[in-house]
């Protein structure tokens, strides 16, 4: 109820392994710990993380930030993407913006959060911690070479409470990132072009149904007037050819997928 849009995004990222093995790259004692830059090679997850979501309405009275409150980090209206932070203590300066509406809190294990390595402090110029653009560019190698003692996630698992109907499958109202190809997320440009040029299954089914309906109408017309049988032959042949072409296309599509799976 706090932040339904933000909550769904966070659950989806955790559930799909976006945060697995990523670092807590900004650890500032008595303030916050921030994370949200992944090393995943999953094309879809990168697109999802770079896309932004709408702000949730601010609650009245607003939720105060105390130790363990979790929120997205943002830079302006509707800027939330994948960066999250956990508050280390009560702070009235947090949560005043729409994009800082809390999405949850640490229910247990706050002692682990407090013990995260903070020797590098905040990012420059306030500290000597990692710079976010360089993490994006250099990935894990940049962190391990310059900040070897930073702590990281192992793997994350989502356990939804009873009655929670949050959708983590991706079939939600949230728009998928542009150029998302769920059938082959690891494919390169060649795969994307092939998928763009393929006829979608829904369209094939619609064309098949339309051809079958055309045959049914023609057969019914033939029963009413046998004298029209000579004019009936050509439309039936055309309809049958359409169905045969669709059948061949479906067979080729299945054969292509089978070859990819091998």
C-alpha positions as CSV (number, residue, x, y, z in Angstrom):
1,X,0.0,0.0,0.0
2,X,2.9,2.4,0.5
3,X,4.2,2.3,-3.1
4,X,2.5,-0.2,-5.3
5,X,4.3,0.8,-8.5
6,X,7.7,0.9,-6.9
7,X,7.1,-2.3,-4.9
8,X,6.2,-4.3,-8.1
9,X,9.4,-3.1,-9.8
10,X,11.6,-4.0,-6.9
11,X,10.0,-7.4,-6.5
12,X,10.4,-8.1,-10.2
13,X,14.1,-7.1,-10.2
14,X,14.9,-9.2,-7.1
15,X,12.9,-12.2,-8.4
16,X,14.7,-12.2,-11.8
17,X,18.2,-12.1,-10.2
18,X,19.0,-8.5,-11.2
19,X,20.7,-7.8,-7.8
20,X,22.5,-11.1,-7.5
21,X,26.2,-10.7,-6.9
22,X,26.0,-6.9,-7.2
23,X,27.8,-4.6,-4.7
24,X,26.6,-2.2,-2.1
25,X,28.6,0.5,-3.7
26,X,27.6,3.5,-1.5
27,X,27.8,2.8,2.2
28,X,27.6,5.9,4.4
29,X,27.4,5.3,8.2
30,X,24.5,7.0,10.0
31,X,22.9,7.9,6.6
32,X,22.2,5.1,4.1
33,X,23.5,2.1,2.0
34,X,22.8,2.1,-1.7
35,X,22.8,-0.6,-4.4
36,X,21.3,-1.3,-7.8
37,X,24.0,-1.5,-10.5
38,X,23.9,-5.1,-11.8
39,X,26.6,-7.1,-13.6
40,X,24.0,-9.3,-15.4
41,X,24.5,-10.0,-19.1
42,X,20.8,-10.5,-19.5
43,X,19.7,-8.1,-22.3
44,X,16.1,-7.8,-21.0
45,X,17.2,-7.1,-17.4
46,X,19.5,-4.3,-18.6
47,X,16.6,-2.8,-20.6
48,X,14.3,-3.1,-17.6
49,X,16.7,-1.5,-15.2
50,X,17.3,1.4,-17.5
51,X,13.6,2.1,-17.9
52,X,11.9,4.4,-15.4
53,X,8.5,4.0,-13.6
54,X,6.0,6.6,-12.5
55,X,6.1,8.0,-9.0
56,X,3.6,6.7,-6.5
57,X,1.4,9.2,-4.7
58,X,2.9,10.5,-1.5
59,X,0.9,9.3,1.5
60,X,-0.5,11.7,4.0
61,X,0.9,11.8,6.5
62,X,4.1,10.6,4.7
63,X,6.0,7.6,6.0
64,X,8.9,8.7,8.1
65,X,12.3,7.3,7.3
66,X,13.6,5.3,10.2
67,X,16.3,2.6,10.4
68,X,15.6,-0.1,7.9
69,X,13.2,1.8,5.6
70,X,13.8,0.9,1.9
71,X,13.2,3.3,-1.0
72,X,14.2,3.9,-4.6
73,X,16.8,6.5,-5.3
74,X,15.9,9.0,-7.9
75,X,16.9,12.3,-9.5
76,X,13.6,13.9,-10.3
77,X,9.9,13.2,-11.0
78,X,9.3,9.7,-12.5
79,X,13.0,8.8,-12.4
80,X,12.9,5.5,-10.4
81,X,14.7,2.6,-12.2
82,X,16.8,0.1,-10.2
83,X,18.7,2.0,-7.5
84,X,17.5,1.3,-4.0
85,X,18.8,2.4,-0.6
86,X,18.3,1.4,3.0
87,X,18.2,4.1,5.7
88,X,20.6,3.7,8.6
89,X,18.6,5.9,11.0
90,X,15.7,8.3,11.2
91,X,16.1,11.2,8.7
92,X,13.5,13.8,8.1
93,X,15.3,15.0,4.9
94,X,14.5,11.7,3.2
95,X,11.0,10.9,1.8
96,X,10.1,14.5,1.0
97,X,10.1,13.8,-2.7
98,X,7.6,11.6,-4.6
99,X,10.3,9.3,-5.9
100,X,11.4,8.6,-2.3
101,X,8.1,7.0,-1.2
102,X,9.2,3.9,0.7
103,X,8.6,0.5,-0.8
104,X,9.4,-1.6,2.3
105,X,11.5,-2.1,5.4
106,X,14.1,-4.5,6.6
107,X,12.1,-7.0,8.7
108,X,15.1,-8.9,10.1
109,X,18.9,-8.9,9.6
110,X,19.4,-5.2,10.1
111,X,22.6,-6.1,12.0
112,X,24.0,-7.4,8.7
113,X,23.1,-4.2,7.0
114,X,24.9,-2.2,9.7
115,X,28.0,-4.3,9.3
116,X,28.5,-3.7,5.6
117,X,31.9,-2.4,4.7
118,X,32.0,1.4,4.7
119,X,35.8,2.1,4.6
120,X,35.5,4.0,1.3
121,X,32.6,6.2,2.4
122,X,30.4,8.2,0.1
123,X,31.1,8.8,-3.6
124,X,33.3,11.7,-4.6
125,X,33.5,14.6,-3.6
126,X,32.0,13.6,-0.3
127,X,34.1,10.4,0.1
128,X,36.4,8.0,-1.7
129,X,33.8,5.4,-2.8
130,X,33.0,4.1,-6.3
131,X,31.8,6.5,-9.0
132,X,28.6,5.2,-10.6
133,X,29.5,5.9,-14.2
134,X,32.7,4.0,-13.8
135,X,30.8,1.0,-12.3
136,X,28.6,1.0,-15.4
137,X,31.7,1.1,-17.6
138,X,34.0,-1.2,-15.8
139,X,31.6,-3.5,-14.0
140,X,32.9,-5.9,-11.4
141,X,36.5,-5.4,-12.5
142,X,36.4,-1.8,-11.6
143,X,35.0,-2.5,-8.1
144,X,37.4,-5.4,-7.4
145,X,40.4,-3.5,-8.6
146,X,39.7,-0.3,-6.6
147,X,37.3,-1.3,-3.8
148,X,38.1,-4.9,-3.1
149,X,36.6,-4.9,0.4
150,X,33.1,-3.8,-0.6
151,X,30.3,-6.3,0.3
152,X,28.0,-7.8,-2.3
153,X,24.8,-9.8,-2.5
154,X,25.0,-13.5,-3.0
155,X,21.7,-14.5,-4.5
156,X,18.2,-13.0,-3.8
157,X,15.0,-14.9,-3.4
158,X,11.4,-13.4,-3.3
159,X,9.0,-14.9,-0.8
160,X,5.6,-13.2,-1.1
161,X,3.4,-13.0,1.9
162,X,0.1,-14.9,1.8
163,X,-2.5,-12.9,-0.2
164,X,0.1,-10.9,-2.1
165,X,-0.8,-11.0,-5.8
166,X,2.3,-9.1,-7.1
167,X,3.1,-10.3,-10.6
168,X,6.7,-11.2,-11.1
169,X,6.3,-12.9,-14.4
170,X,6.5,-9.8,-16.5
171,X,2.9,-9.9,-17.6
172,X,1.8,-6.7,-15.9
173,X,0.7,-3.2,-16.8
174,X,4.3,-2.0,-16.7
175,X,5.5,-1.5,-20.2
176,X,8.2,-3.8,-21.4
177,X,11.4,-2.0,-22.4
178,X,11.7,-1.3,-26.1
179,X,13.3,-4.0,-28.2
180,X,12.4,-6.8,-25.7
181,X,12.3,-10.2,-27.3
182,X,11.2,-12.7,-24.6
183,X,11.6,-15.8,-26.8
184,X,15.4,-15.3,-27.0
185,X,16.7,-12.8,-24.5
186,X,20.3,-13.9,-25.2
187,X,20.1,-13.4,-29.0
188,X,22.2,-10.8,-30.8
189,X,21.2,-8.4,-33.5
190,X,20.7,-11.2,-36.0
191,X,18.2,-12.9,-33.8
192,X,16.4,-9.7,-33.2
193,X,16.0,-9.1,-36.9
194,X,14.7,-12.6,-37.4
195,X,12.2,-12.1,-34.7
196,X,11.1,-8.8,-36.0
197,X,10.5,-10.3,-39.5
198,X,8.6,-13.3,-38.2
199,X,4.8,-13.3,-38.1
200,X,3.6,-13.3,-34.5
201,X,1.8,-16.5,-33.4
202,X,-1.3,-14.5,-32.6
203,X,-1.5,-13.1,-36.1
204,X,-0.9,-16.5,-37.6
205,X,-3.8,-17.9,-35.5
206,X,-6.0,-15.0,-36.6
207,X,-5.2,-15.6,-40.3
208,X,-5.9,-19.3,-39.9
209,X,-9.2,-18.7,-38.2
210,X,-10.2,-16.2,-40.9
211,X,-9.4,-18.8,-43.7
212,X,-11.4,-21.4,-41.9
213,X,-14.4,-19.1,-41.5
214,X,-14.1,-18.2,-45.2
215,X,-14.3,-21.9,-46.2
216,X,-17.3,-22.4,-43.9
217,X,-19.2,-19.5,-45.5
218,X,-18.4,-20.8,-49.0
219,X,-19.5,-24.3,-48.2
220,X,-22.8,-23.0,-46.7
221,X,-23.3,-20.9,-49.9
222,X,-22.7,-24.0,-52.0
223,X,-25.3,-26.0,-50.1
224,X,-27.9,-23.2,-50.8
225,X,-27.1,-22.9,-54.5
226,X,-25.5,-25.9,-56.3
227,X,-25.4,-23.9,-59.5
228,X,-22.6,-21.7,-58.1
229,X,-20.2,-24.7,-57.7
230,X,-18.0,-23.6,-60.6
231,X,-17.5,-20.1,-59.0
232,X,-16.9,-21.8,-55.6
233,X,-13.9,-23.8,-56.7
234,X,-11.4,-21.0,-57.0
235,X,-12.1,-19.3,-53.6
236,X,-11.8,-22.7,-51.9
237,X,-8.5,-23.4,-53.6
238,X,-7.2,-20.0,-52.5
239,X,-8.4,-20.5,-49.0
240,X,-6.8,-24.0,-48.9
241,X,-3.5,-22.6,-50.2
242,X,-3.6,-19.9,-47.5
243,X,-4.0,-22.6,-44.8
244,X,-1.2,-24.7,-46.4
245,X,1.2,-21.7,-46.4
246,X,0.4,-20.9,-42.8
247,X,0.9,-24.6,-41.9
248,X,4.4,-24.6,-43.6
249,X,5.3,-21.3,-41.9
250,X,4.4,-22.8,-38.5
251,X,6.4,-25.9,-39.2
252,X,9.4,-23.7,-40.2
253,X,9.0,-21.6,-37.1
254,X,9.0,-24.7,-34.9
255,X,12.0,-26.2,-36.7
256,X,13.9,-22.9,-36.2
257,X,13.2,-22.9,-32.5
258,X,14.2,-26.6,-32.2
259,X,17.5,-25.9,-33.9
260,X,18.2,-23.0,-31.5
261,X,17.5,-25.1,-28.5
262,X,20.1,-27.6,-29.8
